[in-house]
Amino acid sequence: MDQESFANAINGLKDMAETYENMLAVEDIKEELKGLNLSEEQLHAVYDYLIENKIQIVDYVKEKKEVSKEKEEDSRFLKMYMEEIEDYPEISKSRLQEIFWKAVKNDEIAKEELITGYLKRIVDFARIYRGQGVLLEDLIQEGNMGLLNGLYAAEEQPQIEEIENYLMEHICQSMETAIYEMETENRAEEYIVKQIDEVDKCINAFEKQHNRKPFAEELAELLKKETEEVKDIMRYLK
């Protein structure tokens, strides 16, 4: 998902809602989000995010779904975390404009106000990205780090026209990076498992045919692989 497009779309929906007395239709939302390739789960998370921001979606009924064990764990964490940040005031757009550059210049009071004012919003963004292999609690942590990274990076960018979009991009980018890294790690593990299985089958076939264990060089020739690669894989079989 392109973070800038996503940020623009979310803020576009908020602006549209203001025009229509804080009411939107599902089709209007889908039209604004088209091209972002959101899953159904992500779309529903966007609906929930808008509802929590006092925007009524006139033709949306929240589905009741069976909750998985993983989501139950997330819910327990989220409940405790939300209780902890419940009394933190959310930061308004006008207030954000007022204190952002103070926070960037390391004004501790402004920074603390900005960070605490964004905590609930980061939880909302994390819900949109959940279900992609990274636990909700980890997404929230990544989002918090993304917010801090955005403040650090802003020191080198004195011209930021849309501060809210800018921070949203950094928050979402941090979450997407965590998801990408998890997917990469999973693919690497799947590849290793596949290679181990392939070598193991080749060893078994060789032993049946020759009544002895093969040398790595023989396996490499049979499998059309480098000898060192086969040796590395064989270490997993010991």
C-alpha positions in Angstrom: 0.0 0.0 0.0 1.3 3.5 -0.9 1.5 5.4 2.4 1.0 8.8 0.8 -2.0 7.7 -1.1 -3.5 6.0 1.9 -2.9 9.1 4.1 -4.5 11.3 1.4 -7.5 9.0 1.1 -8.2 8.9 4.8 -8.0 12.6 5.2 -10.1 13.0 2.0 -12.8 10.9 3.7 -12.6 13.0 6.8 -13.0 16.2 4.7 -15.9 14.6 2.8 -17.6 13.6 6.0 -17.4 17.2 7.3 -19.3 18.3 4.1 -22.1 15.8 4.7 -22.6 16.4 8.4 -20.2 13.5 9.4 -22.0 10.9 7.4 -20.6 8.7 4.6 -21.8 5.8 2.5 -19.9 2.6 2.0 -19.7 3.2 -1.8 -18.3 6.7 -1.3 -15.6 5.2 1.0 -14.7 2.4 -1.5 -14.5 4.9 -4.3 -12.1 7.0 -2.3 -10.0 4.0 -1.4 -10.0 2.3 -4.8 -6.5 1.5 -6.2 -5.1 0.9 -2.7 -5.8 -2.9 -3.0 -7.2 -3.1 0.6 -8.5 -6.5 1.8 -12.0 -6.8 3.1 -10.6 -7.0 6.6 -8.7 -3.7 6.0 -11.8 -2.0 4.6 -13.8 -3.0 7.7 -11.0 -1.6 9.8 -11.2 1.7 7.9 -14.9 1.8 8.5 -14.4 1.2 12.2 -11.7 3.9 12.3 -14.1 6.4 10.7 -16.8 5.4 13.2 -14.5 5.9 16.1 -13.7 9.4 14.7 -17.5 10.2 15.0 -18.3 9.6 11.3 -21.5 7.7 10.7 -21.5 5.2 7.8 -25.2 5.0 6.9 -25.2 1.6 5.2 -22.6 -0.3 7.2 -23.4 -3.0 9.7 -20.5 -4.3 11.6 -20.2 -8.0 11.1 -20.0 -10.3 14.1 -17.2 -12.8 13.4 -15.8 -15.7 15.4 -12.8 -14.5 17.2 -9.6 -16.5 16.7 -7.2 -17.3 19.7 -4.7 -14.8 18.2 -7.2 -12.0 18.1 -8.4 -12.9 21.6 -4.8 -12.3 22.8 -4.7 -9.1 20.8 -8.0 -8.0 22.4 -6.7 -8.6 25.9 -3.6 -6.5 25.1 -5.6 -3.8 23.4 -8.0 -3.6 26.4 -5.2 -3.1 28.8 -3.4 -0.6 26.5 -6.6 1.4 25.8 -7.3 1.6 29.5 -3.9 3.0 30.0 -4.2 5.7 27.3 -8.0 6.3 27.8 -7.5 9.6 29.5 -4.9 10.9 27.0 -6.5 13.7 24.9 -6.3 13.3 21.2 -4.6 16.2 19.4 -6.6 18.4 17.1 -5.4 19.4 13.6 -5.0 23.0 14.7 -3.1 22.1 17.8 -0.9 19.8 15.7 0.1 22.7 13.5 0.9 24.7 16.6 3.2 22.3 18.4 4.7 20.1 15.6 7.8 22.2 14.9 8.4 22.7 18.7 8.4 19.0 19.0 10.8 18.6 16.1 13.1 21.0 17.8 13.1 18.8 20.9 10.8 20.8 23.0 10.0 18.0 25.5 6.6 19.4 26.5 5.4 19.7 22.9 6.9 16.3 22.0 5.1 14.6 24.9 1.8 16.3 24.0 2.1 15.3 20.3 3.1 11.7 21.1 0.3 11.1 23.7 -2.1 12.8 21.4 -1.4 10.3 18.7 -1.4 7.1 20.7 -5.1 6.3 20.1 -4.8 7.1 16.4 -1.9 4.7 16.1 -4.0 1.9 17.5 -6.6 2.7 14.8 -4.0 2.5 12.1 -2.7 -0.8 13.6 -6.2 -2.3 13.3 -6.1 -1.6 9.6 -2.9 -3.5 9.1 -3.7 -6.5 11.4 -4.2 -10.0 10.0 -1.0 -9.8 7.9 1.3 -11.9 10.1 2.3 -9.3 12.7 0.6 -9.1 16.1 -1.5 -6.1 16.8 0.7 -5.2 19.8 3.8 -5.2 17.6 2.1 -3.1 15.0 1.2 -0.5 17.7 4.8 -0.5 18.8 6.0 -0.1 15.2 3.6 2.8 14.7 4.8 4.5 17.8 8.4 4.2 16.5 7.2 5.5 13.1 5.9 8.6 14.8 9.2 9.3 16.5 11.1 8.6 13.3 8.8 11.2 11.6 9.8 13.8 14.1 13.5 13.1 13.7 13.2 13.1 9.9 11.3 16.4 9.9 14.5 18.2 11.1 15.8 17.7 7.6 12.6 18.8 5.9 11.7 22.4 6.8 8.9 22.5 4.3 6.1 20.1 5.2 2.8 21.3 4.0 0.5 18.6 5.4 1.8 17.7 8.8 -1.0 15.2 9.5 -0.3 13.3 6.3 3.4 13.4 6.9 3.1 11.7 10.3 0.5 9.2 9.0 2.9 8.2 6.2 5.7 7.5 8.7 3.4 5.6 11.1 2.0 3.4 8.2 5.4 2.9 6.6 6.8 1.6 9.9 3.9 -0.9 10.2 4.3 -2.0 6.5 8.0 -2.5 7.0 7.4 -4.8 9.9 4.9 -6.8 7.8 7.3 -7.0 4.8 10.1 -8.2 7.1 7.9 -10.9 8.6 6.8 -12.0 5.1 10.5 -12.1 4.0 11.5 -14.1 7.0 8.6 -16.6 6.5 9.5 -17.0 2.8 13.2 -17.7 3.8 12.1 -20.3 6.3 9.8 -22.0 3.7 12.6 -22.1 1.2 15.0 -23.7 3.7 12.4 -26.3 4.7 11.8 -27.1 1.0 15.5 -27.5 0.4 16.0 -29.8 3.4 13.1 -32.0 2.2 14.6 -32.2 -1.3 18.0 -33.2 -0.1 16.6 -35.7 2.5 14.6 -37.4 -0.3 17.6 -37.5 -2.5 19.7 -39.1 0.3 17.0 -41.8 0.9 16.8 -42.6 -2.8 20.6 -42.8 -3.1 20.9 -45.1 -0.1 18.2 -47.5 -1.4 20.0 -47.7 -4.8 23.7 -47.9 -3.5 23.3 -49.2 0.0 25.5 -46.4 1.4 25.2 -42.8 2.3 26.0 -40.3 -0.5 28.8 -37.8 -0.4 27.9 -34.1 -0.7 29.6 -33.9 -4.1 27.3 -36.8 -5.4 24.2 -35.1 -4.0 25.2 -31.8 -5.6 25.6 -33.4 -9.0 22.2 -35.1 -8.7 20.4 -32.0 -7.4 22.3 -29.6 -9.8 23.4 -27.5 -6.8 26.7 -26.2 -5.5 28.5 -28.6 -3.2 28.8 -26.0 -0.4 25.1 -25.3 -0.6 24.4 -29.1 -0.2 26.8 -29.3 2.7 25.0 -26.4 4.4 21.6 -28.1 3.9 23.0 -31.5 5.1 23.9 -29.9 8.5 20.2 -29.5 9.2 19.7 -33.3 8.8 22.2 -34.4 11.4 
